[in-house]
Amino acid sequence: TSFVAPLVYAFMGSSRDIAIGPVAVVSLLLGTLLTDEISDYKSHEYLRLAFTATFFAGITQMALGLLRLGFLIDFLSHAAIVGFMGGAAITIALQQLKGLLGIKHFTTKTDIISVMKSVFSAAHHGVRHMIGL
């Protein structure tokens, strides 16, 4: 999900709006959506669904680029775009708590409630272990 659609966008989009990488917002949203539908991310069904969604995202972006419909982005408010990117940054930062805190059993969901439950659960078990309960 982080390769095909952003690659197509790299050729069709403007350089000031481009954000490509393994933690791109496109990857984050698609990964969360697919995990909600199919929990086993190593299954052929999951991969087929991911490739299909990526293919159609690329086709849509290519069509928008060829038809020169980039002006549609002007109708989105700057506050909405900044808020969306800020929310994505917070989600990515919260997902890094697993490695930062060394949590072994961490949620696969990306919402703030599930992540904070995992963090507090790990902290609770850690404190109980430290005081000998």
DSSP file (Angstrom, degrees, kcal/mol; ACC not computed):
  #  RESIDUE AA STRUCTURE BP1 BP2  ACC     N-H-->O    O-->H-N    N-H-->O    O-->H-N    TCO  KAPPA ALPHA  PHI   PSI    X-CA   Y-CA   Z-CA
    1    1 A T              0   0    0      0, 0.0     4,-0.2     0, 0.0    29,-0.1   0.000 360.0 360.0 360.0 -21.7    0.0    0.0    0.0
    2    2 A S        +     0   0    0      3,-0.1    19,-0.2    25,-0.1    21,-0.1   0.297 360.0  45.9 -96.9  12.9    2.9    2.4    0.5
    3    3 A F  S  > S+     0   0    0      3,-0.1     4,-1.6    17,-0.1     5,-0.1   0.787 107.2  39.1-116.1 -57.5    4.4    1.8   -3.0
    4    4 A V  H  > S+     0   0    0      2,-0.2     4,-2.5     1,-0.2     5,-0.2   0.962 116.2  43.3 -70.2 -54.5    2.0    1.8   -5.9
    5    5 A A  H  > S+     0   0    0     -4,-0.2     4,-2.3     1,-0.2    -1,-0.2   0.935 118.2  43.8 -62.2 -48.2   -0.4    4.6   -5.1
    6    6 A P  H  > S+     0   0    0      0, 0.0     4,-2.2     0, 0.0    -1,-0.2   0.842 111.6  56.1 -65.4 -29.1    2.2    7.1   -3.9
    7    7 A L  H  X S+     0   0    0     -4,-1.6     4,-1.2     2,-0.2    -2,-0.2   0.931 108.9  45.7 -65.5 -44.1    4.4    6.2   -6.8
    8    8 A V  H  X S+     0   0    0     -4,-2.5     4,-1.6     1,-0.2     3,-0.4   0.910 112.8  51.6 -62.8 -40.9    1.6    7.1   -9.2
    9    9 A Y  H  X S+     0   0    0     -4,-2.3     4,-3.7     1,-0.2    -2,-0.2   0.854 101.6  61.2 -64.6 -34.1    1.1   10.3   -7.2
   10   10 A A  H  < S+     0   0    0     -4,-2.2    -1,-0.2     1,-0.2    -2,-0.2   0.858 110.4  40.6 -61.1 -34.4    4.8   11.1   -7.5
   11   11 A F  H  < S+     0   0    0     -4,-1.2    -1,-0.2    -3,-0.4    -2,-0.2   0.781 126.9  32.7 -83.2 -27.4    4.4   11.2  -11.3
   12   12 A M  H  < S+     0   0    0     -4,-1.6    -2,-0.2    -5,-0.1    -3,-0.2   0.694 106.4  73.7-103.5 -22.8    1.0   13.0  -11.3
   13   13 A G  S  < S-     0   0    0     -4,-3.7     2,-0.2    -5,-0.2     5,-0.0  -0.330  83.5 -98.8 -92.6 172.7    1.1   15.3   -8.3
   14   14 A S    >   -     0   0    0      1,-0.1     3,-1.0    -2,-0.1     4,-0.5  -0.604  28.9-122.8 -87.8 153.2    2.9   18.5   -7.5
   15   15 A S  T 3  S+     0   0    0      1,-0.2     3,-0.5    -2,-0.2    -1,-0.1   0.745 106.6  62.0 -71.0 -23.3    6.1   18.3   -5.5
   16   16 A R  T 3  S+     0   0    0      1,-0.2    -1,-0.2     3,-0.0    -3,-0.0   0.730 109.9  40.6 -75.0 -19.5    4.8   20.7   -2.8
   17   17 A D  S <  S+     0   0    0     -3,-1.0    -1,-0.2     2,-0.0    -2,-0.2   0.440  88.0 117.0-104.3  -1.2    2.0   18.3   -1.8
   18   18 A I        +     0   0    0     -4,-0.5     2,-0.3    -3,-0.5    -3,-0.0  -0.458  30.5 171.3 -80.3 138.9    3.8   15.0   -2.0
   19   19 A A        +     0   0    0     -2,-0.2     2,-0.4   -13,-0.1     6,-0.1  -0.804  12.2 167.9-143.6  96.9    4.3   12.8    1.0
   20   20 A I        +     0   0    0     -2,-0.3   -17,-0.1     4,-0.1   -18,-0.1  -0.929  20.6  96.6-118.5 136.6    5.7    9.4    0.2
   21   21 A G  S >  S-     0   0    0     -2,-0.4     3,-1.7   -19,-0.2     6,-0.2  -0.912  81.4 -76.2 166.0 173.1    7.1    6.8    2.6
   22   22 A P  T 3  S+     0   0    0      0, 0.0    -1,-0.1     0, 0.0   -19,-0.1   0.691 128.8  46.6 -67.8 -16.2    6.2    3.7    4.6
   23   23 A V  T 3  S+     0   0    0    -21,-0.1    69,-0.1     4,-0.1     5,-0.0   0.059  81.2 143.0-110.9  24.4    4.3    5.8    7.1
   24   24 A A    <>  -     0   0    0     -3,-1.7     4,-2.1     1,-0.1     3,-0.4  -0.269  63.9-114.8 -61.8 151.9    2.4    7.9    4.6
   25   25 A V  H  > S+     0   0    0      1,-0.2     4,-2.6     2,-0.2     5,-0.3   0.836 115.3  60.0 -60.3 -34.1   -1.2    8.6    5.5
   26   26 A V  H  > S+     0   0    0      1,-0.2     4,-2.3     2,-0.2    -1,-0.2   0.931 107.6  45.2 -59.5 -45.4   -2.5    6.5    2.6
   27   27 A S  H  > S+     0   0    0     -3,-0.4     4,-2.7    -6,-0.2     5,-0.2   0.903 112.1  52.1 -64.9 -42.4   -0.8    3.5    4.1
   28   28 A L  H  X S+     0   0    0     -4,-2.1     4,-2.0     2,-0.2    -2,-0.2   0.933 113.5  42.2 -61.3 -48.4   -2.0    4.2    7.6
   29   29 A L  H  X S+     0   0    0     -4,-2.6     4,-2.3     2,-0.2    -2,-0.2   0.915 116.8  46.6 -67.7 -43.4   -5.6    4.5    6.6
   30   30 A L  H  X S+     0   0    0     -4,-2.3     4,-2.7    -5,-0.3     5,-0.2   0.908 111.6  51.4 -67.4 -41.1   -5.6    1.6    4.2
   31   31 A G  H  X S+     0   0    0     -4,-2.7     4,-2.2    -5,-0.2    -1,-0.2   0.909 111.7  47.3 -61.9 -42.2   -3.8   -0.7    6.7
   32   32 A T  H  X S+     0   0    0     -4,-2.0     4,-1.7    -5,-0.2    -2,-0.2   0.918 113.0  48.6 -64.9 -44.1   -6.3    0.2    9.4
   33   33 A L  H  X S+     0   0    0     -4,-2.3     4,-1.2     1,-0.2    -2,-0.2   0.923 113.4  46.4 -62.5 -45.5   -9.3   -0.4    7.1
   34   34 A L  H  X S+     0   0    0     -4,-2.7     4,-3.3     1,-0.2     3,-0.2   0.880 109.3  54.0 -67.6 -37.7   -8.0   -3.7    5.9
   35   35 A T  H  < S+     0   0    0     -4,-2.2    -1,-0.2     1,-0.2    -2,-0.2   0.844 105.1  55.2 -66.1 -32.3   -7.2   -5.0    9.4
   36   36 A D  H  < S+     0   0    0     -4,-1.7    -1,-0.2    -5,-0.2    -2,-0.2   0.845 116.4  37.5 -66.1 -32.1  -10.7   -4.2   10.5
   37   37 A E  H  < S+     0   0    0     -4,-1.2     2,-0.5     1,-0.3    -2,-0.2   0.902 131.6  20.4 -85.5 -45.7  -12.0   -6.4    7.6
   38   38 A I     <  -     0   0    0     -4,-3.3    -1,-0.3    -5,-0.1     5,-0.1  -0.964  62.3-167.9-131.1 112.8   -9.4   -9.2    7.6
   39   39 A S  S    S+     0   0    0     -2,-0.5     2,-1.2    -3,-0.2    -1,-0.1   0.799  72.3  77.2 -75.1 -28.8   -7.4   -9.7   10.8
   40   40 A D    >   -     0   0    0      1,-0.2     3,-1.6     2,-0.1     6,-0.4  -0.690  60.0-174.8 -85.7  97.7   -4.8  -12.1    9.3
   41   41 A Y  T 3  S+     0   0    0     -2,-1.2    -1,-0.2     1,-0.3    -2,-0.1   0.517  78.7  59.7 -74.9  -2.9   -2.5   -9.7    7.4
   42   42 A K  T 3  S+     0   0    0      4,-0.1    -1,-0.3    -3,-0.0     2,-0.1   0.435  83.1 107.2 -99.3  -0.4   -0.5  -12.6    6.0
   43   43 A S  S <> S-     0   0    0     -3,-1.6     4,-1.9     1,-0.1     5,-0.1  -0.359  78.0-122.6 -77.4 157.6   -3.4  -14.3    4.3
   44   44 A H  H  > S+     0   0    0      1,-0.2     4,-2.6     2,-0.2     5,-0.2   0.827 112.4  58.4 -66.6 -32.1   -3.9  -14.2    0.5
   45   45 A E  H  > S+     0   0    0      2,-0.2     4,-2.2     1,-0.2    -1,-0.2   0.907 106.1  48.1 -65.1 -42.2   -7.3  -12.6    1.0
   46   46 A Y  H  > S+     0   0    0     -6,-0.4     4,-2.5     2,-0.2    -2,-0.2   0.932 113.7  46.9 -62.9 -47.1   -5.7   -9.6    2.8
   47   47 A L  H  X S+     0   0    0     -4,-1.9     4,-2.8     2,-0.2     5,-0.2   0.899 111.3  51.4 -63.6 -41.1   -3.0   -9.2    0.1
   48   48 A R  H  X S+     0   0    0     -4,-2.6     4,-2.2     1,-0.2    -1,-0.2   0.916 112.0  46.8 -62.4 -43.0   -5.6   -9.4   -2.7
   49   49 A L  H  X S+     0   0    0     -4,-2.2     4,-2.4     2,-0.2    -2,-0.2   0.895 112.8  49.7 -66.5 -39.7   -7.7   -6.8   -1.0
   50   50 A A  H  X S+     0   0    0     -4,-2.5     4,-2.4     2,-0.2    -2,-0.2   0.929 112.9  45.9 -64.9 -45.7   -4.7   -4.5   -0.4
   51   51 A F  H  X S+     0   0    0     -4,-2.8     4,-2.5     2,-0.2    -2,-0.2   0.883 112.8  50.8 -65.9 -37.7   -3.5   -4.8   -4.0
   52   52 A T  H  X S+     0   0    0     -4,-2.2     4,-2.4    -5,-0.2     5,-0.2   0.938 112.3  45.8 -64.8 -46.6   -7.0   -4.2   -5.3
   53   53 A A  H  X S+     0   0    0     -4,-2.4     4,-2.1     1,-0.2    -2,-0.2   0.905 114.8  48.1 -63.4 -40.9   -7.5   -1.1   -3.2
   54   54 A T  H  X S+     0   0    0     -4,-2.4     4,-2.4    -5,-0.2    -1,-0.2   0.901 110.1  52.3 -65.9 -41.1   -4.0    0.2   -4.2
   55   55 A F  H  X S+     0   0    0     -4,-2.5     4,-2.5     1,-0.2    -2,-0.2   0.939 112.0  44.7 -60.2 -48.2   -4.6   -0.4   -7.8
   56   56 A F  H  X S+     0   0    0     -4,-2.4     4,-2.4     2,-0.2    -1,-0.2   0.839 111.1  53.8 -69.6 -31.8   -7.9    1.5   -7.8
   57   57 A A  H  X S+     0   0    0     -4,-2.1     4,-2.4    -5,-0.2    -1,-0.2   0.919 111.1  46.9 -64.6 -42.0   -6.4    4.3   -5.8
   58   58 A G  H  X S+     0   0    0     -4,-2.4     4,-2.5     2,-0.2    -2,-0.2   0.906 111.8  49.7 -64.7 -42.4   -3.6    4.6   -8.4
   59   59 A I  H  X S+     0   0    0     -4,-2.5     4,-2.6     2,-0.2    -2,-0.2   0.913 111.9  49.0 -62.2 -43.1   -6.1    4.5  -11.3
   60   60 A T  H  X S+     0   0    0     -4,-2.4     4,-2.5     2,-0.2    -2,-0.2   0.925 112.8  46.8 -63.1 -45.0   -8.2    7.2   -9.7
   61   61 A Q  H  X S+     0   0    0     -4,-2.4     4,-2.1     1,-0.2    -2,-0.2   0.886 112.2  50.7 -65.3 -37.6   -5.1    9.4   -9.1
   62   62 A M  H  X S+     0   0    0     -4,-2.5     4,-2.8     2,-0.2     5,-0.2   0.920 110.8  48.6 -65.5 -42.7   -3.9    8.8  -12.7
   63   63 A A  H  X S+     0   0    0     -4,-2.6     4,-2.2     1,-0.2    -2,-0.2   0.918 111.5  49.5 -63.7 -43.3   -7.3    9.8  -14.0
   64   64 A L  H  <>S+     0   0    0     -4,-2.5     5,-2.6     1,-0.2     6,-0.3   0.877 113.3  47.8 -63.3 -36.8   -7.4   12.9  -11.9
   65   65 A G  H ><5S+     0   0    0     -4,-2.1     3,-1.0     3,-0.2    -2,-0.2   0.921 112.3  47.3 -69.3 -43.9   -3.9   13.8  -13.1
   66   66 A L  H 3<5S+     0   0    0     -4,-2.8    -2,-0.2     1,-0.3    -1,-0.2   0.843 113.6  48.2 -67.0 -33.1   -4.7   13.2  -16.8
   67   67 A L  T 3<5S-     0   0    0     -4,-2.2    -1,-0.3    -5,-0.2    -2,-0.2   0.415 109.4-126.0 -86.9   2.5   -7.9   15.2  -16.6
   68   68 A R  T < 5 +     0   0    0     -3,-1.0     3,-0.4    -4,-0.2    -3,-0.2   0.918  58.1 148.4  54.4  50.5   -6.1   18.0  -14.8
   69   69 A L    > < +     0   0    0     -5,-2.6     3,-1.7     1,-0.2     4,-0.2   0.092  27.4 115.2-100.9  22.0   -8.5   18.1  -11.9
   70   70 A G  G >   +     0   0    0      1,-0.3     3,-1.6    -6,-0.3     4,-0.3   0.716  60.2  75.9 -62.9 -21.3   -5.9   19.1   -9.3
   71   71 A F  G >  S+     0   0    0     -3,-0.4     3,-1.5     1,-0.3     4,-0.3   0.697  76.2  78.2 -64.8 -17.0   -7.7   22.4   -8.8
   72   72 A L  G X  S+     0   0    0     -3,-1.7     3,-1.6     1,-0.3    -1,-0.3   0.779  80.1  68.5 -63.3 -25.3  -10.3   20.5   -6.7
   73   73 A I  G X  S+     0   0    0     -3,-1.6     3,-1.4     1,-0.3    -1,-0.3   0.751  84.9  70.7 -65.6 -22.3   -7.9   20.5   -3.8
   74   74 A D  G <  S+     0   0    0     -3,-1.5    -1,-0.3    -4,-0.3    -2,-0.2   0.713  88.3  63.7 -66.8 -19.2   -8.4   24.3   -3.5
   75   75 A F  G <  S+     0   0    0     -3,-1.6     2,-0.4    -4,-0.3    -1,-0.3   0.603  85.1  87.3 -82.2 -10.9  -11.9   23.6   -2.2
   76   76 A L  S <  S-     0   0    0     -3,-1.4     2,-0.1    -4,-0.3    -3,-0.0  -0.737  86.0-118.6 -86.1 135.9  -10.5   21.8    0.9
   77   77 A S     >  -     0   0    0     -2,-0.4     4,-1.7     1,-0.1     5,-0.1  -0.402  11.8-126.2 -73.9 151.5   -9.8   24.2    3.7
   78   78 A H  H  > S+     0   0    0      1,-0.2     4,-2.6     2,-0.2     5,-0.2   0.869 110.5  57.0 -62.9 -37.6   -6.3   24.6    5.0
   79   79 A A  H  > S+     0   0    0      1,-0.2     4,-2.4     2,-0.2    -1,-0.2   0.885 105.6  50.3 -63.1 -39.0   -7.5   23.9    8.5
   80   80 A A  H  > S+     0   0    0      2,-0.2     4,-2.2     1,-0.2    -1,-0.2   0.906 112.4  46.4 -66.4 -40.9   -9.0   20.5    7.4
   81   81 A I  H  X S+     0   0    0     -4,-1.7     4,-2.3     2,-0.2    -2,-0.2   0.926 114.4  46.6 -67.9 -44.7   -5.8   19.4    5.7
   82   82 A V  H  X S+     0   0    0     -4,-2.6     4,-2.5     1,-0.2    -2,-0.2   0.901 113.0  50.4 -64.5 -40.8   -3.6   20.5    8.7
   83   83 A G  H  X S+     0   0    0     -4,-2.4     4,-2.4    -5,-0.2    -1,-0.2   0.899 110.2  49.8 -62.7 -41.5   -5.9   18.8   11.1
   84   84 A F  H  X S+     0   0    0     -4,-2.2     4,-2.0     2,-0.2    -2,-0.2   0.928 113.5  45.0 -63.3 -45.8   -5.9   15.6    9.1
   85   85 A M  H  X S+     0   0    0     -4,-2.3     4,-2.1     2,-0.2    -2,-0.2   0.866 112.5  52.0 -68.4 -36.0   -2.1   15.5    8.9
   86   86 A G  H  X S+     0   0    0     -4,-2.5     4,-2.2     2,-0.2    -2,-0.2   0.907 109.1  50.0 -65.0 -41.9   -1.8   16.4   12.6
   87   87 A G  H  X S+     0   0    0     -4,-2.4     4,-2.3     1,-0.2    -2,-0.2   0.895 110.2  50.3 -62.3 -40.5   -4.1   13.5   13.5
   88   88 A A  H  X S+     0   0    0     -4,-2.0     4,-2.4     2,-0.2    -1,-0.2   0.897 109.5  51.2 -64.2 -40.1   -2.1   11.1   11.3
   89   89 A A  H  X S+     0   0    0     -4,-2.1     4,-2.4     2,-0.2    -2,-0.2   0.897 110.1  48.9 -64.5 -40.3    1.1   12.3   13.1
   90   90 A I  H  X S+     0   0    0     -4,-2.2     4,-2.5     2,-0.2    -2,-0.2   0.916 111.0  50.6 -64.9 -43.1   -0.4   11.7   16.5
   91   91 A T  H  X S+     0   0    0     -4,-2.3     4,-1.7     2,-0.2    -2,-0.2   0.916 112.0  47.1 -60.4 -44.5   -1.5    8.2   15.5
   92   92 A I  H  X S+     0   0    0     -4,-2.4     4,-0.9     1,-0.2    -2,-0.2   0.913 111.8  50.6 -64.6 -42.9    1.9    7.4   14.2
   93   93 A A  H >< S+     0   0    0     -4,-2.4     3,-0.7     1,-0.2     4,-0.4   0.906 109.0  51.2 -62.9 -41.4    3.6    8.7   17.3
   94   94 A L  H >< S+     0   0    0     -4,-2.5     3,-1.3     1,-0.2     4,-0.3   0.860 104.6  57.2 -64.6 -34.6    1.3    6.6   19.6
   95   95 A Q  H >< S+     0   0    0     -4,-1.7     3,-0.8     1,-0.3     4,-0.4   0.755  97.9  62.9 -67.5 -22.4    2.1    3.5   17.6
   96   96 A Q  T <X S+     0   0    0     -4,-0.9     4,-2.2    -3,-0.7    -1,-0.3   0.618  81.0  82.3 -77.0 -12.0    5.8    4.1   18.4
   97   97 A L  H <> S+     0   0    0     -3,-1.3     4,-2.7    -4,-0.4     6,-0.4   0.803  80.4  66.2 -61.9 -28.8    5.0    3.6   22.1
   98   98 A K  H <>>S+     0   0    0     -3,-0.8     5,-2.0    -4,-0.3     4,-0.9   0.961 110.7  32.5 -57.6 -53.7    5.2   -0.1   21.7
   99   99 A G  H  45S+     0   0    0     -4,-0.4    -2,-0.2    -3,-0.2    -1,-0.2   0.870 118.4  54.5 -72.4 -36.8    8.9   -0.1   20.9
  100  100 A L  H  <5S+     0   0    0     -4,-2.2    -2,-0.2     1,-0.2    -1,-0.2   0.897 119.6  31.7 -64.9 -41.3    9.7    2.9   23.1
  101  101 A L  H  <5S-     0   0    0     -4,-2.7    -1,-0.2    -5,-0.2    -2,-0.2   0.490 107.2-121.3 -95.9  -4.9    8.2    1.3   26.2
  102  102 A G  T  <5 +     0   0    0     -4,-0.9     2,-0.4    -5,-0.2    -3,-0.2   0.864  45.7 173.7  69.4  36.8    9.0   -2.3   25.2
  103  103 A I      < -     0   0    0     -5,-2.0     3,-0.2    -6,-0.4    -1,-0.2  -0.657  17.7-170.0 -82.2 126.7    5.4   -3.5   25.3
  104  104 A K  S    S+     0   0    0     -2,-0.4     2,-0.9     1,-0.2    -1,-0.2   0.886  78.3  47.0 -84.6 -41.2    5.0   -7.1   24.1
  105  105 A H  S    S+     0   0    0     13,-0.1     2,-0.3    -7,-0.0    -1,-0.2  -0.788  77.5 160.2-107.0  90.9    1.2   -7.3   23.8
  106  106 A F        -     0   0    0     -2,-0.9     9,-0.1    -3,-0.2    13,-0.0  -0.819  42.4-100.9-112.8 149.5    0.2   -4.1   22.0
  107  107 A T        -     0   0    0     -2,-0.3    -1,-0.1     7,-0.2     8,-0.0  -0.281  13.7-147.2 -66.1 150.8   -3.0   -3.5   20.2
  108  108 A T  S    S+     0   0    0    -73,-0.0    -1,-0.1   -76,-0.0     2,-0.1   0.494  73.6  95.5 -94.0  -5.9   -3.2   -3.7   16.4
  109  109 A K        -     0   0    0      1,-0.1    -2,-0.0     2,-0.1   -77,-0.0  -0.446  65.6-148.9 -82.0 159.3   -5.8   -1.0   16.3
  110  110 A T        +     0   0    0     -2,-0.1    -1,-0.1   -82,-0.1   -16,-0.1   0.424  57.3 112.8-110.5   0.0   -4.8    2.6   15.7
  111  111 A D  S  > S-     0   0    0      1,-0.1     4,-2.0     4,-0.0     5,-0.2  -0.418  73.9-120.1 -75.3 154.5   -7.4    4.5   17.6
  112  112 A I  H  > S+     0   0    0      1,-0.2     4,-2.5     2,-0.2     5,-0.2   0.822 109.0  56.6 -65.8 -33.1   -6.3    6.5   20.7
  113  113 A I  H  > S+     0   0    0      2,-0.2     4,-2.1     1,-0.2    -1,-0.2   0.951 109.9  43.7 -64.8 -49.3   -8.6    4.5   23.1
  114  114 A S  H  > S+     0   0    0      2,-0.2     4,-1.9     1,-0.2    -7,-0.2   0.895 115.2  49.3 -63.4 -41.1   -7.1    1.1   22.1
  115  115 A V  H  X S+     0   0    0     -4,-2.0     4,-2.2     1,-0.2    -1,-0.2   0.933 112.1  46.8 -65.2 -46.2   -3.5    2.4   22.2
  116  116 A M  H  X S+     0   0    0     -4,-2.5     4,-2.8     1,-0.2     5,-0.2   0.853 109.3  55.0 -67.6 -33.3   -3.9    4.0   25.6
  117  117 A K  H  X S+     0   0    0     -4,-2.1     4,-2.4    -5,-0.2    -1,-0.2   0.914 109.4  48.2 -61.8 -42.0   -5.6    0.9   27.0
  118  118 A S  H  X S+     0   0    0     -4,-1.9     4,-2.2     2,-0.2    -2,-0.2   0.912 113.3  47.2 -64.1 -42.4   -2.5   -1.1   25.8
  119  119 A V  H  X S+     0   0    0     -4,-2.2     4,-2.4     2,-0.2    -2,-0.2   0.942 115.7  43.5 -65.6 -47.8   -0.1    1.4   27.4
  120  120 A F  H  X S+     0   0    0     -4,-2.8     4,-2.6     2,-0.2    -1,-0.2   0.857 112.6  53.3 -68.9 -33.7   -1.9    1.6   30.7
  121  121 A S  H  X S+     0   0    0     -4,-2.4     4,-2.3    -5,-0.2    -1,-0.2   0.924 111.4  45.8 -64.4 -43.6   -2.4   -2.2   30.8
  122  122 A A  H  X S+     0   0    0     -4,-2.2     4,-2.2     2,-0.2    -2,-0.2   0.892 113.8  49.4 -65.7 -39.5    1.3   -2.7   30.3
  123  123 A A  H  X S+     0   0    0     -4,-2.4     4,-2.5     2,-0.2    -2,-0.2   0.900 110.3  50.8 -66.0 -40.3    2.1   -0.1   32.9
  124  124 A H  H  X S+     0   0    0     -4,-2.6     4,-2.3     2,-0.2    -2,-0.2   0.924 112.6  45.4 -63.0 -45.7   -0.3   -1.7   35.4
  125  125 A H  H  X S+     0   0    0     -4,-2.3     4,-2.0     1,-0.2    -1,-0.2   0.870 113.0  52.0 -66.3 -36.1    1.3   -5.1   34.9
  126  126 A G  H  X S+     0   0    0     -4,-2.2     4,-2.1     2,-0.2    -2,-0.2   0.908 110.7  46.2 -66.7 -42.5    4.7   -3.6   35.2
  127  127 A V  H  X S+     0   0    0     -4,-2.5     4,-2.0     2,-0.2    -2,-0.2   0.907 112.5  50.7 -66.8 -42.6    4.0   -1.8   38.4
  128  128 A R  H  <>S+     0   0    0     -4,-2.3     5,-2.6     1,-0.2     4,-0.5   0.898 112.1  47.6 -62.5 -39.5    2.4   -4.9   39.9
  129  129 A H  H ><5S+     0   0    0     -4,-2.0     3,-0.7     3,-0.2    -1,-0.2   0.887 110.0  53.2 -67.7 -38.6    5.4   -7.0   39.0
  130  130 A M  H 3<5S+     0   0    0     -4,-2.1    -2,-0.2     1,-0.2    -1,-0.2   0.857 111.7  43.7 -67.2 -35.6    7.8   -4.4   40.4
  131  131 A I  T 3<5S-     0   0    0     -4,-2.0    -1,-0.2    -5,-0.1    -2,-0.2   0.426 118.2-109.4 -93.3   3.1    6.1   -4.3   43.8
  132  132 A G  T < 5       0   0    0     -3,-0.7    -3,-0.2    -4,-0.5    -4,-0.1   0.712 360.0 360.0  86.1  21.8    5.8   -8.1   44.0
  133  133 A L      <       0   0    0     -5,-2.6    -4,-0.2    -6,-0.2    -5,-0.1   0.464 360.0 360.0 -88.6 360.0    2.0   -8.6   43.6
